[in-house]
Amino acid sequence: MYFDIREDCGDMFSEDTYDAFVLVPLFLAMYNKIPLKIRGRISKKLYKNLTWYVQKILCDFMDKLVPVDISVEGFAPTKSEGYLIGAPLSCGVDSLSTVYDRYINENDPDYKINALFIFNNGTHRSNDDTVTVTKKFFQSRIERVARAANELRLPLLVIDSNLDKFTYNNDLINLAFLINYSCVLSLQNAIRRYYVPSAYSYQDIKEFGRKPHGYDLAEFCDSYFVPLIQTERTELIVDGCQYRRVDKVKRIAEWDIAQKYLNVCCKRGRENSDNCGECDKCERTLLTLDILGKLDNFSEVFDLDKYKRDSFTIKAKNMHYINEDAFCKENFDLAVEMNFPMPTKRECFVMDKKVLVVK
Ligand SMILES: [Zn+2]
């Protein structure tokens, strides 16, 4: 397992602890039902949290996991010298909302973001992408993110890692979140605080938290899981659970950086990372903007003519999923709040050769 950063930042790595090498092996040990032995030192705080709390949450998340013993050879130093307040920048809604609140609107230097991160660790690809497609896709994404960071006047640090090589079957795709946290923990000499933008709101986790059981660790539990992944030197803060996703969109809709760089697309298998306008994430974001009356602000990043042609179908699809999908439910609630007309009668629509009944 390795982590890699540009040469002049090498001293950011903490070489006196194995914290960055614990999370992925822990998940694998629990999956394979074998004890975990670390031949080195880790943070005492992290050790206690992993032993007492984290394993219970992971077992709730995936039925195939069992609790295991963790043995280590001692505990790492606790003196903090970190000076960075970090956050990831992907240019998605969650990430932009955190940067907007904790950088643009934050004045306390202890909490104001002063560095942005992007991790090249396989979390930007889908399983069936080829190496070439993945490389070009990440390159296209990183170029956009670098332009945004430059305009924000914040340094962007890229961390490469091979931890994704351990995601060799579908169950292990869930390692993606642990891989991101591991990249943060590798830089404990530099990172004092790190914001993890949330997926669900506190309310969504209460109402829809069982739905992502077994396949999306962040939506399942990030409001109470992330605060357990920290050490005496580096604090991870989950940011954004106080908002619904639609409220985050509303908050950044007038922000020029968001209007230029918003990128929510989840369509993979291609070299370009621009918004496709037709995947689930593009469609629901466009619908939120439509309900808010802010579509025209985002003409640089979405094909609005295409959306306007397809919008009735997108609304019908949203209505079909309001009891199953937290973000569709949020769009529906927002439409009610804004008096925005949505399909409401019981009607049938033919879409993608399937018949949808809207109640
Ligand atoms: Zn898309």
Residues whose N, C-alpha, C, O or C-beta is under 5 A from the ligand:
A	BS01	ZN	C265 C266 K267 N275 C276 G277 E278 C279 C282
